[in-house]
Amino acid sequence: MIYSIQGRLVEKNPTNVVIDCNGVSYFIHISLHTYSLIPSQESLRLFTHLQVKEDSHTLYGFWEKSEREIFRLLISVSGVGASTARSMLSSLEPRQIMEAIAAGDVATVQGIKGIGAKTAQRVIIDLKDKIVKVFGIDEVSAPKSNTNREEALSALETLGYTRKQSEKVVERIVREEPDATVESLIKQALKKL
């Protein structure tokens, strides 16, 4: 097992980096979250996960240990492969994924590209207890406005807007005003849709 890699950053792309360690260059797959945290300095250290398959050895790199742990938990779920886990970590912050799983928020997990309803439910069922235990997240620490958010989304769907279209707008509003009422969420969303 390769725990981490430290060396000189040779190449940095949104999906991968190349790190030179004493003359050996490693191609490492990363999430957009890790990409956003990598500084433009020359020396770099990433925590890694090595996936060994019959036909390949693939390295995944993470800026934070906690992101690697979430990645490992996600790939332990049946139907979630490494590329799906990486796209989940690219779509949402690791903390958002943990909170969505701890809260049983199927809509947030399902909102990630490539995740269907059944996979989202399986992820939550398989990982809820582990996330709460490993990361010490209280189930109650889920966003309070979750019910307001859901009610607003349902109302917007009834008005003819697609869920995906509405979710982005409502999420933005909730981030700016965490205590917004259902009515306020709907009114503001209608102005932006």
Buried (B, 14 or more C-beta within 10 A) or exposed (E): EEEEBEBBBBEBEEEBBBBBEEEEEBEBBBBBBBBEEBEEEEEBEBBBBEEEEEEEEBBBBBBBEBBBBBBEBBBEBEEBEBEBBBBBBBBBEBBBBBBBBBBBBBBBBBBBEEBEEEBBBBBBEBBBEBBBEBBEBEEEEBBEBBEBBBBBBBBBEEEEBEBEEBBEBBBEBBEEEEEBEBEBBBEBBBEEB
